[in-house]
Amino acid sequence: GVKPCAIATSIHLIIAQRLARRLCEQCKELRDIPEEALLLEGFTRDDIHGNLRIFGPVGCKQCNDGYKGRVGIYQVMPVTEAIGRIILAGGNAVQIEEQSVKDGVWTLRRSALHKVKMGVTSLEEINRVTLES
């Protein structure tokens, strides 16, 4: 019931967050995943051909099923003038997300994929925390 003008003028930043399990540094294992599967997950061809290394959980005495600790995955979206105009016009979440991507904001999924690329967490884990069930 809040008027769009009140939202557009009072909100400056929107943050989405998820907690993912961190891969154990002692036992994480390199995985061989076909290129087609990586493309379906959201990686680009540049990612794949740029020495992409995907790790997965194993499990050892130092961890819990291949994971030890947690890591935050974030999407930080400033409410730009363009996004404010979409809100004022009564736009929907899809339109706002499309504009935020044009503005260079990483989606929650892209941020999660980056954590996988860095070897911090697994593809299975980011699918668990970022895909809608």
N, C-alpha and C positions, 0 to 999 in steps of 0.2 A: 503494500500500500504506500510505499515511499515514492514521491514524485521523481521522475527522471532528472529534473533540474537540480534537486537536492543531492542526488547521488553524484552527478557529473561534476558539481562544484565542490563537494566536500571530500571525496575520496581521491587520494593522490597516488596510491600504490596498492596493488593487490598481490598477495603472496599465497601460493599453493605449496604444500610440503607433504612429503612422505618419508617415513623411516624405512630403510632397507638394511638387511643384514650385510655386514662387511665380511668379505672372504678372509679366511685364515691365511696369513702370510707364510705359515710353516708348511701347509699342505695343498694350497690351491694348485690346480692342474690345468695345463693348456688344453683347450678343446679344439677339435677340428669340425667346423660347421660349414656346410656347403654355402657357396656364394648366394644362391637363390634364397636360401633360408635367411641369411643375414639381410638381404634386401627387403624381404617381407617384414623383418623385425624393425626396419627403419634406418638401417645404415645406408650410406651412399656408396656408390662405386669408388669414389675417391677414398672413403674410409677403408673399404675392403682392400684396395690395391695400395694403400699407404701403410703397409706393415701392421695391419690390425691383428691384435692378439687377444683372444677371448679365453678367459679362465672360468673354471667351474669348481664347485666344492668337492672335497674328498672326505675329510674327517681324520682327526688324529687325537692324540692325548691332550693337545693344547687347546682344542676348540670343541664346538658343539655341531656335529654333522657338517664340518667344513666351513663354518662361520664363527667369527669371534668379534663381537662388538656390533655397532650400528653406524650408519652413515646417513646424513640427511640428503634428500633430493628436493630441489627447490625450483619453482618458477616464480620469478619476480617481474611483475608487469606494471610499469608506470602508467598512469592514466594520462595519456597524451591528449593534445587537442583533438586529434582525429578520433580517438576512442571516446572522448567526451561528447563529440558530435553524434557518434553512433548511439550512445546512451540517451542523449536528448531526443533523438529521433525514434526512440523506443526499440532500438536494435536488439538482436538476440545474442546469445553466447557465441554462436558460430561466427557471426560477423565481427564480434569483438576479438575473438581468437585470430581470425584471418588478418585483421588489422594489426594486432600485436606482433604476428609473425613478420608482416611487412615492415614493422618498426624495429625488427631485429631481436625481439624477445624470444628466448628459448622456451619451448613448451616443456612441460614436466617430463614428457617422454624423451625429448632430446637431451635434457639434463641428465636423465637416467642412463641413456645410451652413452653419454660421455663418461659416466662413472664406470661403465662396463669397459669402454675403450682404455681407461686408465688402470684397469685391473683391480679396481676397488671392490666391485661386487659382480655377481653373475647375471647372465641374461635371464636365467630362470627366476632369479630374485626380483629383477626389475619388472618382469612380466607379472609377477605376483602382486607387486605394489602399484603398478601404473595402469594395468588393463582392467577395464570394467568387467565385473562378473555378471 
